[in-house]
């Protein structure tokens, strides 16, 4: 998905967030089901009829092939790895990290067992080492509850996730899309999404937040699918063999 933009948030002291307050009535049930074919077809029909530009992009890019990543911890690690670097570089670091952790698999305990120097040897910056270790520590001590986060609304889930060092709104939105399968997420800060909107809708410069949201308004309630097609546009132009189901890394 090209270069990433993210917001870095400061460390939170102690457990805070929606779990402590209790769930709201509209909160969702936890689900491990993939996005249904019925939902995908409804999304494609909606986008085709609501936005002629998106209709042409769907014809160009082909089927919607997003596959959910149910390894929630691994998904967050991969999103952190993707920050501010290319997809190719992020995938290279991920493979090196997987090799470093052997015979363990990617998990919080395995991360914390490795020294900072070992993790840096896999290609992680010192900052990202701190991020993945904070993520691991919060998961193990219960401040981060990934097993229950699917019950939260989108905004509540984002609030819960951004307590972790290095997880800002963009990274949290990637989690909503690629792990929880939420269908109406529009990551307006994503550089590739903004670049695709500029190209598709004829902006001379990258669109502002207000402009991006105005373009995306007809996409609701399937903004996730339209955003995926914006990412896919870059691959179709530059590397059609890129596996679109493997986003974000």
N, C-alpha and C positions, 0 to 999 in steps of 0.2 A: 504494500500500500504506500510505498514511497516514504518520504520524510514525515516525522510525527511532531505534533505540537502537544505540549502538556503543561499542566500547572503543578508546581511543587508545593505541598502543604506542610506546615510545621507539625511537629510531634504533639500528639494529644496526651495529656497526663491522666491516667485512669480511664475506666470504661465509661463511655458516653454513647448516646445515640438512641435509636428507636426501640431497641430491645429493652432498654432500661425503662422507657416510658410505657411500654406495652403497645400492642398492635391496634391500628385503627380498623374500623369496621370494613373499609374497602380493601384491606390487604389481601394479597393473593395466596392461594394454596401452593405449597411446594410441589414442583413437578419435575420429573426426570424424562418426560416424553420429548421426542424431537418435534420440530415444527411440522405440523401436519400438512399433507399435500393439499388438503382443502383450504387451509389458511394461505398457503403460497399461491394457489390459483386465484383466490379472492383478492390477494394483494396485487397480483399482476393485472387482473381485470380492472381494479380500481385505478392503478397508475396509468394504464393505457387510456382509460376514459377521462381521467382528470387532468392529464398533462401530455399534450402531443409531443413535446420534446422527450419526455421520459419514454413514451411509446416507441419512438425511433431508436432510443438507446437500448431498450429491451430487445428490439429486433436485431440490433448490431451485436450486442454482447451475448445473447443467447440465454439459456435457462438459468434460473436462480439456484445456486448450488451450495449455499451456506450450510455448513455442518456444525452443530453445536459441540462445544468442548466441555464435557462434563467434569473434567479435572479442574475444579474451581481454583485451587491453589496454583496449579500449573498455568492456568489461563492468566492469572494476575502476574506471575513471574514473566510470562512471555510478553505481556503488555508492557511491563517495565523495561524489558530488554529492547522493545521496539521504539522506545522514546528517543526521538531526535536522530535516528539513524535509518538507513535504508532497510527495506525488507530483506534483501540478500544478506546484509551484514548481521541483522538480527537473527536470521536463521542459522548463520554460521556460528554465532555465539551460543545459541541454544544447543546446537549439536556438540560443541565443545564442553558446555556445562553438563550435558547428559553424560558425556564420557568421563568427566571429572568425578561425577557423583557415583559412578559404578563402584561396587555392585549394587549400591542403593539406587532407587529411582528418585525422580524429582519430588521432594517433599520438604516440609519445614524442618524436621529433625536432621535430614541429610544436609541441608543448607547450613544449619548452625554448627554442624560437626566440622565444617571446612573453615580454614582460616581465611582472613581477608586476602592474603597473598595468593592462596590457592584459587579463590574465586576470580581474582584479577587475572590470573594466568589463563582463564577461559575467555578472557576478553571483556569482562565487566569493568566499567570504570569504578573508581573508588566510591563515587556517589551512588552508583547502582548497587554496589555491594552493601552499602548501608541500607538502601531501600529494601532489598530482598531479605536482609537479616531482620529488619524491623517488621516486615510482613510475616516472617516465620515466627518471630517471638510473639507477636500479637495473636497469631492463630493458636499457638500452643498454650498460651496463658488465658485464652478465652475472651480477650478483648475484641477479637475479630471472629464472628460466628458465621462462617461460610455455609454451614449445614442448614442454617435457618434463613439465610438472606433472601432466598427465593420467595418468601412469604411477604416481603416488603414491597411497597410501591416503588416505582422507579426513583423518585426523589429521595425516599427514605433509604433505599439501598445505596444511592450515591453518597448520602450523608454518612452512612456507616463506613463505607470504603475509604473516604477521603481522610479518615483519621490516620491512615497508614502513611508513613513517610514516602514521598514520591508518587503517591496516587492522588491525582487531581481529577477534575471532572471528565477529561477525555478518557483517561484510563478506566475510570468507573463506567463510562458509557460503553467502552469496548467490552467490558465484562457483562453488562446488561445485554448487549447484542449477541456476543459469541459464546457466552456461557449460559445465561438465563433465557435467551431466545425471545427477548422483549421486542415487539414488532413496531413500536412507534418511538424509536430513539433517533434523534437527529444531532450528530456531533458537529455542530457548526464550526468548532475550532479546528477541525481536522483539515490539514493543508491540502490533501488530495481531494477531499470533498469540495472545498472552496475552489480549487483549481478547475475541477470538472464543471462546477457551476459557471465559472467564468467562461470556459470554452463553450459549453452547451447553450448558455443563455445570452452570450454576446456582451459580457462586461469587458471593459478595457482593462480594469484592474481587478485584483481579488475582491470579491464582494464583501461588504461589511456584514456584521452580525444581523443587522436589521434587514439588509437586502437578502441574505441567505435564508432567513426565516420566512420572508415574503415569498421567495421561490418555493420553499418547502411546504408552505401551508396546504396546497392541494394534495400533498402526499399523505397527509394524515388520514387514517390511523396506521399507515404502513411506511412511515419514514425510514425505518430500518432497511427495508427492501430497496427503496430508492437510493439510500446512502450506499448500500452495497453495490448498486449499479454504477454509482459515481466512482467508487474505487475500481470497479471492473473496467471502466473506460480506459484508465491508464494502462492496464494490463493488455487490453485488446490492441491498443496502439503500439505498445513497446514490447510486450512478450505474451502473445496469445496462449502460450503453453502454460503460463502461470496458473497454478491451481487456486481458483477463487474460493474453494471451500476451506482453505487453510489459513485465511486471514485470522488474526492480524500478523502472525508470523508462522 
